Amino acid sequence: MAYKLRIKFNKYAHMIFIGHLDLMRYFQKAMRRGGVDISYSEGFSPHQIMSFAQPLGVGIYSDGEYMDISVNSLTSEQQLKDALNGVMSEGVDILSVKLLADKTPNSMASVVAASYFVAFREGYEPDFDLAKAAADFYAQDKIMIEKETKKGTRTLDLKEHIYSFSYDPDKNSLYMLLDASSGGNIKPSLVMEQLYREQGRELGEFDLIVTREDMFALKDPDKPGVFISLGEIGDSY
């Protein structure tokens, strides 16, 4: 009998500079070091049954990354969590392990939105009133931009892909909930570039400190604007 599990983890410190493919290899080795009885695919080139919700850009922190795995045996979710945390490098912590029902869609297919906190590196803070700029920006009915895609440049209304946007005066930072679906997938840097452009400024390459807070699926397929954290699906330990 195979068990389907969802693992939530964070990514910080030097690990933010590890790319997605290297992160996959890191977890493949961690499964072996931790003694996890992970399932393998069949065929001439067996590989661990493991998938990630969505790749995280290099240099971005995260408190809400997800991967789904299949295991052949399971003592308990807590035991697996402890086993993996015992072999994690500094910069990655296993936050939760959840047992999923067999028919639960995997996280990669489920994710439709992601939340971010955007702060500024010391000495690179904006030279305009960020609170007012953020309020004016989100108050617009439409925010038309040109977006580069694999098929070329297309015009889109950015406002349709921003589900929430607010300013935190205590941290002088921005919170945003963005479209993360396969058809949208809006990056916080794209939003900030447009905000700066509307202020007559140009966003610097290293101005921002971005943290992905969490990722979300649709809570009800018939209610496209109602989300549930990927971490709230399944039985938590």
C-alpha positions, 0 to 999 in steps of 0.5 A, a space after each residue: 500500500 502506498 501513502 500520499 503525503 504533502 510536505 511543507 517546508 521553508 527556504 532561507 539563509 544560503 539555500 535561497 541561492 539554490 535553484 529548483 533542479 538542485 533543490 530536487 536533487 537535495 531532497 532526493 538525497 535527503 529521502 535516502 539519508 533520512 531512511 524514508 521508504 519512498 516509492 519509485 517509478 517503474 521502467 528502465 530509469 526508476 525515479 523517486 515519486 516526488 513533485 513540487 508545487 511550483 519552482 521558486 526563483 533564485 534569491 527568494 525566501 519562502 515560508 510556504 513551499 510544498 512537495 508531494 511524495 509517495 511512500 511504501 510504508 509509514 510509521 507516522 507523519 511525525 516520525 517522517 517529519 523528524 527523520 527529515 529534519 534530522 538530515 536537513 541543512 541549515 536553510 530548510 526546515 520541514 514544517 509539516 507532513 500531511 497524509 492525503 486522500 488518494 484522489 487529492 490532486 497533487 500540489 503542482 496541478 492545484 496551485 492557483 495563487 501565491 502570497 508574498 511579502 516584499 521589503 527593501 534592502 537597507 539603503 534601497 528604500 523607495 524615495 516616494 511615499 510608498 503607502 500612497 503609491 500602493 493605495 493609488 496603484 491598487 485603486 485603479 480599475 485596470 493596470 495595463 502592461 506588456 508582459 514577455 512570454 515564451 510566445 512573445 509580448 502580450 498586453 494584459 490587465 495586471 489588476 485582474 491577476 492581483 487578488 490582494 495588495 496592501 501596505 504594512 506601515 510597521 515594516 514599510 513593506 507590501 503584501 500581495 496575493 497574486 495569480 500563480 496559475 499556469 495561465 497567469 503566474 504573476 511574479 511580485 517583481 513584475 508588479 513592483 516594476 509597474 508600481 515604480 514605473 507609475 511613479 516615474 522611477 526604475 526598480 533596481 535589480 537588487 532593491 527587493 527582499 521577496 518572501 513567498 509566504 504561502 501557496 493556495 488552491 481553489 477551495 471550491 471549483 465553483 468559487 474562483 475567488 475563494 482559496 485554501 492554503 495547500 497546507 490546510 489540505 490533508 491530515 496535519 502532524 
